[in-house]
Every structure is written in structure tokens, then in C-alpha cells.
Amino acid sequence: MSPRLVRCLALVAAITTSLGLQGCLIGAVVGTAGAVVGAAAGATGAVVGAGIDVVTTSDAEELREMRRECERRVRRGSNEDCSVYVPNN
């Protein structure tokens, strides 16, 4: 083989290898970015879910307190219907 052909084949091999490695690096970067975005979305969903749970719990606790107050008034002689203070599940 001529030295020119050997150099050309070496250059082609080097370019092919570098392009292959570049593809690996790009795939790794895209995969990492996807994982970060997925983790952030999961964390945001957890925070929103916890906030909704807190609001729901607060509403249920408020209704229970209103029902207890109504039952106290009924024991003192009031003519109220305390069944309206039932949380909707």
C-alpha cells in the first residue's frame, strides 16, 4: 500500500471514531437532560399533590370543627341539622 492510501485510511478511521464518540456524548447529554427534567417534573408534581392534600385536609378539619360546634349547640337546645357538615369524599 502506498503511504498516501495509508494516511487516507487512517484519517477516515479517525473521523469515523470521533463521530461515533460524538454521537455517544450527545446521547449521554440528552439522556441526562431528560432525567433532570423528569426529576424536576416529579418533584413539582409531589409538591402540588402535597399542597392539594393539605387544602383538602384543612377543609375536612374545618367541617369537623363546624359539626362539633353544631352538635354542642344541639345539646344546649338548638334545633339545627348537623348533617350538612359532612366532608365530601
C-alpha positions in Angstrom: 0.0 0.0 0.0 1.2 3.5 -0.7 1.8 5.9 2.2 -0.8 8.2 0.8 -3.5 5.5 0.9 -2.5 4.5 4.5 -2.7 8.2 5.6 -6.2 8.5 3.9 -7.4 5.3 5.6 -6.1 6.5 9.0 -7.8 9.8 8.5 -11.1 8.1 7.7 -10.8 5.8 10.7 -10.1 8.8 13.0 -13.0 10.8 11.7 -15.3 7.8 12.0 -14.2 7.1 15.5 -14.6 10.8 16.5 -18.1 11.0 15.0 -19.1 7.8 16.9 -17.8 9.2 20.1 -19.6 12.5 19.5 -22.8 10.6 19.0 -22.2 8.8 22.3 -21.6 12.2 24.1 -24.7 13.8 22.5 -26.8 10.8 23.6 -25.4 11.0 27.1 -26.1 14.7 27.3 -29.7 14.3 26.0 -30.3 11.4 28.4 -29.0 13.4 31.4 -31.1 16.4 30.4 -34.2 14.2 30.1 -33.5 12.7 33.5 -33.1 16.2 35.1 -36.4 17.4 33.5 -38.2 14.2 34.6 -36.9 14.6 38.2 -38.0 18.2 38.3 -41.4 17.3 36.9 -41.8 14.6 39.5 -40.7 16.9 42.3 -43.2 19.6 41.1 -46.0 17.0 41.0 -45.2 15.9 44.5 -45.3 19.5 45.8 -48.5 20.2 44.0 -50.0 16.9 45.3 -49.0 17.7 48.8 -50.5 21.2 48.5 -53.8 19.8 47.3 -53.7 17.2 50.1 -53.1 20.0 52.7 -56.0 22.0 51.4 -58.3 19.0 51.4 -57.3 18.1 54.9 -57.9 21.6 56.1 -61.4 21.7 54.6 -62.2 18.4 56.2 -60.9 19.5 59.5 -62.9 22.7 59.3 -66.1 20.8 58.5 -65.4 18.5 61.5 -65.0 21.5 63.8 -68.2 23.1 62.5 -70.1 19.8 63.1 -68.7 19.6 66.6 -69.9 23.2 67.3 -73.3 22.4 65.8 -73.6 19.3 68.0 -72.7 21.4 71.1 -75.5 23.9 70.2 -78.0 21.0 69.7 -77.1 19.6 73.1 -77.8 23.1 74.5 -81.3 23.1 72.9 -80.8 24.4 69.3 -82.9 22.8 66.6 -80.2 22.5 63.8 -79.4 19.9 61.3 -75.7 19.0 61.8 -75.7 16.5 58.9 -74.8 19.4 56.5 -71.3 19.4 58.0 -70.2 16.1 56.4 -67.0 16.2 54.3 -67.4 15.2 50.7 -65.0 12.3 49.9 
